[in-house]
């Protein structure tokens, strides 16, 4: 609940600043809602380069790859060209490895879930000219930046054949990051638009790793490119 209040407060702050201007007051409105799917491939460098899942397989066949991420967003129009919104997605990937150490066979599997939630500030370019004021542009481009919070959960299981040492555990946490993005939208029918959105995530989180006698903290990178399509219902330009 604290996280929801945080994002509501950020949006509220933008609205209050703009409402100080009578001209801006008339332009603050619900601009759009959208649902979509995108492909995101975060680096996850610790898991993919140095974790036990890859160490005994030469780094082959046990990496966490990019996945399709469903997402939804809400956008509030501010002054002309500018808007602020909230966007959330759900990403999940798994990696498994069969290992043999000192004659003991075991299977290990890691499932990582990430929920990125961002507050975006966007600027949409006006594609209309004075001579085409009544015409719908072929596409309407936009750029923006978002403050993100990444909610992380990993589930790790180890099954040891014919011996002790099997485990089944999970961890959860969160951290902040930034997204920068560009995109373009095109009108389909009436208020329905299709949008192409390309983002780059900059962020990381700290992973506690338990060794045989001590624990260490590893920094896991979330940096990576995301690209996808969304259907957008627009209530205002």
Order of alpha helices (4+ residues) and beta strands (2+ residues): alpha-alpha-beta-alpha-beta-beta-beta-beta-beta-beta-beta-beta
